[in-house]
Amino acid sequence: MPTQPGGAAVERFIQVVVELAADIDAHIVVAWLESAPPASSSWTSTPTWATSR
């Protein structure tokens, strides 16, 4: 299957989107961990950032 013109640009774009998504994901996890005290029942409840959207 021959490579279409602009195929490399599309692949690069997808790579950037995937990297951004992973980055955003990491920030969300960190925010969730910081907003939930480990030794309380709120650890299993919905974090505040999820309900504020």
N, C-alpha and C positions, 0 to 999 in steps of 0.2 A: 504494500500500500504506500504510494508516494506521499511525501510530506507536502501539505498544502502551503502556499505562500502565507507568511504570517503565523505559521504554526508555532515557531519558536517564541514569538511574542505572546501567543495565547498560553503556551506552557509556562512562560515566565509570570504572566498575570495570575494564573492559577496558583503557582508557587507562592507568590506574594500574598494572595488571599488566604491560603492555608496557613502561612506564617502569622498573618495578622490574627486569624481566628484562634490559633494556638496561644498567641500573646494575650488576647482578650480573655480567653478561657483561664489562663493563669492568674490574671488580675482579679477575675471574679472569684476564683477559689481562695485567693489570698484575702480578699475583702470579706468573704463568707467566714473564713477561719478567724479573722480579726473581730468580726461582729458577733461571734457566738462564743461565750465563755464555755470552755470544755467541761467544767465540773457542774453544769446545770442542765435542766431539762430543755432549755432553749436550743441546745446543740442539735436536737433532732427536729425542731420546728423550722418553719420556712424563714430563711434569713431576711433581714429588712430590705436589702437591695432587690430581692426578687418581688416583694410586694409593692415596692414604690414605683414600679414601671407601669 
